Amino acid sequence: MHTGKGVPDFFDCNVTIGKIEKPMPGGVLDAPKLLDEMDRYGIHEALFYHAFAKRHAPEPGNALATEAAAQSERLHACWLLLPPGTGEMPPLDRLGKQMRAAGVRAARIAPDPGGHMFSLAKVACGELFEWLVQTRVPLFIEQAAVSWGAIDAIMEGYPGLRLILTNISYRVNRDLYPRLKAYDDLFVETSGLQQHRGLEDVCSRFGSERFLFGSRLPLLCAGAAIHTVEHAAISEAAKTAIAGRNLRRLLAEVRL
């Protein structure tokens, strides 16, 4: 078992459970298997979504995620959301009550063709984004699923929306850095920051408060993501912030 020595309470923000499209070396995770992986790597808590919610329909997939999270206080469900225009999900006020009742404090969207295929234009998503600002629910989105122009439109059009980019590529810095400078509520999940001194560089420029530890389990091995944080040439306080404190702060500030 990995001990996580020197970095307490890793809180993984980027995990998928359920059957994914292509079988991966990490296999299919359910709650017991995820807990086994967490114990193996020394990860204390995990925020996850269910693959069914992304590949098919959010509501039944979100229900599966909630059922899995109920199996341990270390597990936390992240729900997939859709724009409200088609009525495929409950009205936002009712959705908020459902999330609160289920203990869900994070959301994710998959607007790309591999997910739910919708635009991020104001006419489609404005109501949803405004609701996320009001409730302070952090929104996770894969970097490949959104253009940089769309990120600009979201951050400039909805001040206060907490947007977390996941699955970034190590080659995006020329686009990422100006946006981290411009948008205080833009955050980055760390599994893509494994280039040489990548984490050190972003922390030296922007501080440690904008980065959330993520593994991409089961698509990637969690060991590399943990090693990047544990052995970065940054302060212990910065490592602790990235490992879990930043995510816990965002979740604690949700107002559903």
N, C-alpha and C positions, 0 to 999 in steps of 0.2 A: 504493500500500500504506500502510495506517495504521501509524504507527511506534510507538505506545504510549509516546511520550516521557514520561519521568518516572515511569512505572509499569511496572516490569519484569515480564515473565513472567505475563501474564494466563493464567489456568487456568479455562476455562469449565466450569461444573459442570452445565449444563442444556441439552443438545443432543439432538435426535432425528434419527436417520438412518432411511432406509427410507421406504416409501410411507405417508404419513399419510392420514387419512380424507378430508380436504378439501385439495385442492391449494392451496399457499400461494405468495406471490410469490417466496419463496426457493427454491422448487422442491424436488425430492427429493434428499436428500443421501446419497451413498455416501462411502467413505473418501477417494477422490481429490478429490471435490467439496468435502467438508468441509475438507480441508487447503487447498484453494484459498481458501475463505472465511476460514479462520484466517489465512492469509498476507495476505489483503486487509485484514483488520481489525487485524492485529498481535496475534493470540491465539496464545500459545505452545503450550498443551496444551488438550485437551478431554476431558471425561467425558461419555459419551453412552449412550443406550439405543436399541435397535432397535424401530421402530414395530410390527413383527410380533409382538414379545413382549407388547406391550400390547393390540393389536387382536385377536390370536388366541391363540397358545400360548406361554408363556414359554420352554420349553426350546428349540424350534427358533429362536425369535427371539433368545434369548441366544447361541446358537451363531453366528448371523449377526453379532451384535455383536462376539463374540470374534474371528471371522474378519476383521472390519473393523479392529479394534484392532491386529491382528498386522501390518498394513500400514505402521505407523509407530510409533515410540516416543513420539510426541506424542499418540497416541490411546489412550484408556482406556475399556474397556467397563464399563457399569453393568448388572447383571442384574435383571430383574423376578422377584420371588419370590411364591409363593403360600403360604397356610397349609398345614400338613402333613397336615391331617385326611383329605383325599381321596387322598393318595398320588400326586398328579399330578407331584410333583417328588421327587427322591431324598431319603432321610432326611437330616436336617440335618448329621450328622457327615460323610456322604459328599458332601453339597452343599458343605460347607466345603473338603473336599479338592479338589473339582472347581474351585471358585473360586480356590483357591491355585494349582493347576496352570495355570489360565488367566490368572493375574495379575490377577484381578478383586478389587477391594477396596471396592466400593460396591454398594448394593442399592436397589431402588425397589419400591414396591407401588402397585397401581391398584385400590383396593377399590370404586370407584364404578361405576355402571351403564355408563359409557363404557369401563370396563376389565374387571375380572374378577369384580365383583359378590360381595363377601363382607363380613361385618361385622368390626369390629376388637375385638369382645368377647374377653375372656380365654379363653373356651371354644373360640374359633376360632383366635385368633392368639397366645395366651399362650406356647406353646412356641416359636414363631418369635421373638417379642420377647425372651424370655429368652436365646435363642441369640444374638441380635444384641447383647445386653448383654455376654455372655461373650466374644464375638469382637471387639467394638468396631467392627463393620462399620457405617458410617453409613447411615442409611435415609432416602431421598428420597421425598417424597409431595407431590402437588399440593394446595394449600390448599383448592381447591374440592371435592376428593374426600373431605374429612374434616371432621367437625364440630368446633367448639371443645371441646365436651364430650368427644369421643373423644380429642382431643389431651391434655386434662387427664388422662383415664384412663390413657393410655399413659405420660405423663411421671411421673405419681404412682405408677403400678403397676410401672414398670420403670426404677428409677433407674439412670442411666448409659447409657441408650439415646440415641444421638446421632441426633436427628430433624431433618431439614432440610426446611423448608417451601419449596416452589417455586411459581412463578406466582402470587404473592400479588397482591391488589388494593391499590391505594393508599388504599383507604377502610377498611382493617381495623384501623387503629391502636388503636382503643378496645378491641378484643379482643386484639390482638397484644401491646401493650406490657405489660399485666399478666402475660402468660405469659412474656415475655422476662425480666421481673423475677423470676418465681417459679421458672423452670426453667433451670438453667445449661447443660443439654445441648440446648436448643432453638436451632436456627440458622435463618437466613433467606437464601434466594437472592435476589439484588439486582435482578432485572429489573423487579420491580414497585415499586421504590422511586424512581420517576422524578418524583414530585411535587416541588414547589418546596421545596428544602432538606430533602427527606425523608431522604437518607442522613446529612446533617449532624445531623439531630435524633436519629436512632436511635444514632448513634455518641456523641453528647454524653451520652445517657442510659445506654447499655449498653456502651460501648467498641466497638472495631472487630472484636474476635475472634469475634463471633457471626454474621458476614455473609460470604457466599460469592458471588463474581462469577458471574453466569449471564446468558446472552443470549436463550434460548429459540429459537435457530436451529433450523429455518428458518422458524418461525412469525413471528418478529419480526426486525427488522434488528439486528445486533449493535452498530451504531454508537451507538445511543442508550444502551445499557447501559454501553458503554465511556466515553462522554462523562460519564455520571453519576458514575462513579468518578474519572476523571481531573480533572474540574473541580469536585469537591466541595471545600468549604472545611473540609477536615480535613488532618491532618498527612500528610507523605509516607510515614511509617511505617504509618499507618492505611490509606492507599491500597494500599501493598504487601501488607499483611495481607489486605485484601479481595480484591485482584486475584488472589491465588493462594496466599499463604502459609498461610492458614487451612485451605484444602482440602488442601494438601499435608500439613499436620500431622495432620489427621484420617485421611488415607489411610495415613500412616506409622505410626499407632498401632493399625492393624488387627492382630488376632492370630488368624489362621486356622490 
